[in-house]
Amino acid sequence: YEILQPLRTQFELNLARIYVLNPKTKEDAFNKSILWIKEHLEFMELVYGHIKAQENALIKNILPLEEKLKERKLDKWMERVRR
């Protein structure tokens, strides 16, 4: 959760900028809605990217741990590491 806090803060600031727009016409209201939707989609893409990066980092760092466990013949702990 903490790793996503900067993204969330920026997302909220971006939404605030959109929220204060005062549409004068239906077209302006439509464009405001489009901006709102695009901001949400961009936020979801950023969150997905951060989650994938975290997953890759975890997988990359688990491999050396598994090797050390094998070296020390601590196979009983391998299942815990894999979960």
Rosetta constraint file for C-alpha pairs under 8 A:
AtomPair CA 1 CA 5 HARMONIC 6.64 0.50
AtomPair CA 4 CA 8 HARMONIC 6.15 0.50
AtomPair CA 4 CA 47 HARMONIC 7.17 0.50
AtomPair CA 4 CA 50 HARMONIC 7.77 0.50
AtomPair CA 5 CA 9 HARMONIC 6.10 0.50
AtomPair CA 6 CA 10 HARMONIC 6.23 0.50
AtomPair CA 7 CA 11 HARMONIC 6.04 0.50
AtomPair CA 7 CA 43 HARMONIC 7.57 0.50
AtomPair CA 7 CA 46 HARMONIC 7.73 0.50
AtomPair CA 7 CA 47 HARMONIC 7.75 0.50
AtomPair CA 8 CA 12 HARMONIC 6.14 0.50
AtomPair CA 9 CA 13 HARMONIC 6.27 0.50
AtomPair CA 10 CA 14 HARMONIC 6.13 0.50
AtomPair CA 11 CA 15 HARMONIC 6.15 0.50
AtomPair CA 11 CA 39 HARMONIC 7.46 0.50
AtomPair CA 11 CA 43 HARMONIC 6.59 0.50
AtomPair CA 12 CA 16 HARMONIC 6.12 0.50
AtomPair CA 13 CA 17 HARMONIC 6.40 0.50
AtomPair CA 14 CA 18 HARMONIC 6.51 0.50
AtomPair CA 14 CA 39 HARMONIC 7.46 0.50
AtomPair CA 15 CA 19 HARMONIC 5.91 0.50
AtomPair CA 15 CA 36 HARMONIC 6.92 0.50
AtomPair CA 15 CA 39 HARMONIC 7.26 0.50
AtomPair CA 16 CA 20 HARMONIC 6.30 0.50
AtomPair CA 17 CA 21 HARMONIC 6.97 0.50
AtomPair CA 18 CA 32 HARMONIC 6.75 0.50
AtomPair CA 18 CA 35 HARMONIC 7.10 0.50
AtomPair CA 18 CA 36 HARMONIC 6.73 0.50
AtomPair CA 21 CA 32 HARMONIC 7.36 0.50
AtomPair CA 23 CA 28 HARMONIC 4.81 0.50
AtomPair CA 23 CA 29 HARMONIC 5.07 0.50
AtomPair CA 23 CA 32 HARMONIC 7.39 0.50
AtomPair CA 24 CA 28 HARMONIC 6.20 0.50
AtomPair CA 24 CA 29 HARMONIC 7.38 0.50
AtomPair CA 25 CA 29 HARMONIC 6.36 0.50
AtomPair CA 26 CA 30 HARMONIC 6.08 0.50
AtomPair CA 27 CA 31 HARMONIC 6.14 0.50
AtomPair CA 28 CA 32 HARMONIC 6.11 0.50
AtomPair CA 29 CA 33 HARMONIC 6.28 0.50
AtomPair CA 30 CA 34 HARMONIC 6.25 0.50
AtomPair CA 31 CA 35 HARMONIC 6.17 0.50
AtomPair CA 32 CA 36 HARMONIC 6.18 0.50
AtomPair CA 33 CA 37 HARMONIC 6.23 0.50
AtomPair CA 34 CA 38 HARMONIC 6.08 0.50
AtomPair CA 35 CA 39 HARMONIC 6.06 0.50
AtomPair CA 36 CA 40 HARMONIC 6.46 0.50
AtomPair CA 37 CA 41 HARMONIC 6.26 0.50
AtomPair CA 38 CA 42 HARMONIC 6.08 0.50
AtomPair CA 39 CA 43 HARMONIC 6.16 0.50
AtomPair CA 40 CA 44 HARMONIC 6.26 0.50
AtomPair CA 41 CA 45 HARMONIC 6.27 0.50
AtomPair CA 42 CA 46 HARMONIC 6.23 0.50
AtomPair CA 43 CA 47 HARMONIC 6.18 0.50
AtomPair CA 44 CA 48 HARMONIC 6.08 0.50
AtomPair CA 45 CA 49 HARMONIC 6.16 0.50
AtomPair CA 46 CA 50 HARMONIC 6.22 0.50
AtomPair CA 47 CA 51 HARMONIC 6.16 0.50
AtomPair CA 48 CA 52 HARMONIC 6.18 0.50
AtomPair CA 49 CA 53 HARMONIC 6.17 0.50
AtomPair CA 50 CA 54 HARMONIC 6.18 0.50
AtomPair CA 51 CA 55 HARMONIC 6.14 0.50
AtomPair CA 52 CA 56 HARMONIC 6.13 0.50
AtomPair CA 53 CA 57 HARMONIC 6.15 0.50
AtomPair CA 54 CA 58 HARMONIC 6.15 0.50
AtomPair CA 55 CA 59 HARMONIC 6.20 0.50
AtomPair CA 56 CA 60 HARMONIC 6.00 0.50
AtomPair CA 57 CA 61 HARMONIC 6.13 0.50
AtomPair CA 58 CA 62 HARMONIC 6.03 0.50
AtomPair CA 59 CA 63 HARMONIC 6.65 0.50
AtomPair CA 60 CA 64 HARMONIC 7.84 0.50
AtomPair CA 61 CA 65 HARMONIC 6.96 0.50
AtomPair CA 62 CA 66 HARMONIC 6.21 0.50
AtomPair CA 62 CA 81 HARMONIC 7.32 0.50
AtomPair CA 63 CA 67 HARMONIC 6.34 0.50
AtomPair CA 64 CA 68 HARMONIC 6.28 0.50
AtomPair CA 65 CA 69 HARMONIC 6.23 0.50
AtomPair CA 66 CA 70 HARMONIC 6.25 0.50
AtomPair CA 66 CA 78 HARMONIC 6.55 0.50
AtomPair CA 66 CA 81 HARMONIC 7.42 0.50
AtomPair CA 67 CA 71 HARMONIC 6.14 0.50
AtomPair CA 68 CA 72 HARMONIC 6.21 0.50
AtomPair CA 69 CA 73 HARMONIC 5.98 0.50
AtomPair CA 69 CA 74 HARMONIC 4.99 0.50
AtomPair CA 69 CA 75 HARMONIC 6.34 0.50
AtomPair CA 69 CA 77 HARMONIC 7.35 0.50
AtomPair CA 69 CA 78 HARMONIC 7.05 0.50
AtomPair CA 70 CA 74 HARMONIC 6.02 0.50
AtomPair CA 70 CA 75 HARMONIC 6.09 0.50
AtomPair CA 74 CA 78 HARMONIC 7.33 0.50
AtomPair CA 75 CA 79 HARMONIC 7.88 0.50
AtomPair CA 77 CA 81 HARMONIC 6.51 0.50
AtomPair CA 78 CA 82 HARMONIC 6.30 0.50
AtomPair CA 79 CA 83 HARMONIC 6.42 0.50
